[in-house]
Amino acid sequence: MADGPDVVGPVGPPSPRSIRRKMTLITLAGTLAIVAAVAGAYYFAMKPVPLRIAVGPPNSDDVKVVQALVQSFSRDHYTVRLRPILTEGATASAKALADGKADLAIIRGDLEVPKNARAVATLRKNVAVIWVPPAAKGKKSGPKITKFSQLAGRRVGVIGKTQANVNLLNIILRQYGVDPAKVTIVQFSTTEVAEAVKDQKVDAFIAAGPVNSKITNDAIQASSRDGTPTFLAIDSAEAIAQNFPMYESSEIPAGAFGGAPARPDDDVKTISFSHHIVARQSLSDVTIAAFTRQLFAIRQQIINDFPLAAKIETPDTDKDAVIPVHPGAAAYVDGEEKTFLDRYSDYIWWSLMGLSAMGSIGAWFASYLKKDERNVNVSERDRLLDMIAAARKSESLEELDTMQAEADDILRHTLNCYEHGAIEEGTLTAFNIALEQFHNAVADRKALIGMIPPEPMNPPEQLRQPPRPLAV
């Protein structure tokens, strides 16, 4: 005989062991996913953030301070790290920030500030120092200069090659009614001051820098070999500050530049401006707050090597500040810097809400998938109840055995439904009562059938007829 097709019966529900194995794998996978998410979040939260800072000119004090900050941030493993970008000066640094080539920049407050720049800290305050060197011995000189109006027709030496110092001189000259076109301006570095004084090339000098600036101090010493220089006071400093908000009225204290007699011998009124550390407006508030915190935390550590670091100050947080403060720096200054929970509480709350919603949806979906299984169980329970009534009326032991086998199958399927979670414990209890009643009904019916005697067999019809008489 040819082999017939294999008969495949209906596929039964998965076993409890396989379900537990799947649930274990799912739980393990979920746990690993959560651990990976937490580890990833921690990695990105603690990953160092590099910021490019534009500073110049090379070999200046600003560059040296930035290099010290770079080393300190790296050595102490701070969150924010610095990458210096050397420029030709403050103007070039401001352009690098405006063009997006730098994240931070050190700029002069009296120059054009990029529109996307926001103040982070005041690096230092600078004062304008104007002095007239003493006449060289053996050389004739014009009338002694004691006020700005006498600078007309004279030569003024500007220390530093930047145009910003020339612009500063022009503002002062105009304030005193002197046409800058009538003043000859000569720019040179500090190394040329001694030669300029020796050859009497200029009649006055102007320098801009911190009060304790080595550049200004060296220039004044070089021009003081033949006597004590005369310092010109800017008595109209308040008026200049009123017309040009980037400047402030200030004073040079007596003896600021040393010497005997003291240079100057009395306080000298002047104007000042600041060098600022600015950041791009688009930078994260958290990043700038962290940088500002690191900057002021490290300041005390580098003062011994770089005294100028002591001049670092917090930015002006007023709304009418010349350079608007970055929100991250303002948060640090005002003590409103957000903690981890403050920054991410909304995300955590929405995540928990999302997980709760996903859990509810998952529970509903799991319940929906088990709907058919529950319906089958209900029909089987109804079948069991019908079998109780049928068992009480059965006349055959074979029929009762068949119903008993069917009840065993229903029991097996019901227990599987319970382990799968398709039915609750209360439903299982009700099924147990029905099953017990069925067993009692079968047992009672079997006992009753065993007590009824079997009916006698009826004789054949011809045996029940009387015999016929014999013929004679």
Sequence and secondary structure as in RCSB ss.txt:
>XXXX:A:sequence
MADGPDVVGPVGPPSPRSIRRKMTLITLAGTLAIVAAVAGAYYFAMKPVPLRIAVGPPNSDDVKVVQALVQSFSR
DHYTVRLRPILTEGATASAKALADGKADLAIIRGDLEVPKNARAVATLRKNVAVIWVPPAAKGKKSGPKITKFSQ
LAGRRVGVIGKTQANVNLLNIILRQYGVDPAKVTIVQFSTTEVAEAVKDQKVDAFIAAGPVNSKITNDAIQASSR
DGTPTFLAIDSAEAIAQNFPMYESSEIPAGAFGGAPARPDDDVKTISFSHHIVARQSLSDVTIAAFTRQLFAIRQ
QIINDFPLAAKIETPDTDKDAVIPVHPGAAAYVDGEEKTFLDRYSDYIWWSLMGLSAMGSIGAWFASYLKKDERN
VNVSERDRLLDMIAAARKSESLEELDTMQAEADDILRHTLNCYEHGAIEEGTLTAFNIALEQFHNAVADRKALIG
MIPPEPMNPPEQLRQPPRPLAV
>XXXX:A:secstr
               HHHHHHHHHHHHHHHHHHHHHHHHHHHHHHHS EEEEEEE STTSHHHHHHHHHHHHHHH
TT SEEEEEEE SSHHHHHHHHHTTS SEEEEETTS   TTEEEEEEEEEEEEEEEE    TT    S   SGGG
GTTSEEEEESS HHHHHHHHHHHHHTT  GGGSEEEEE GGGHHHHHHTT  SEEEEEE TT HHHHHHHHHTTT
TS  EE   TTHHHHHHH TT EEEEE TTTT TTTTSSSS EEEEEEEEEEEEETTS HHHHHHHHHHHHHHHH
HHTTT GGGGG B    STT SS B HHHHHHHTT    HHHHHHHHHHHHHHHHHHHHHHHHHHHHHHTHHHHH
HHHHHHHHHHHHHHHHHH   HHHHHHHHHHHHHHHHHHHHHHHHTSS HHHHHHHHHHHHHHHHHHHHHHHHHH
HS        GGGSS       
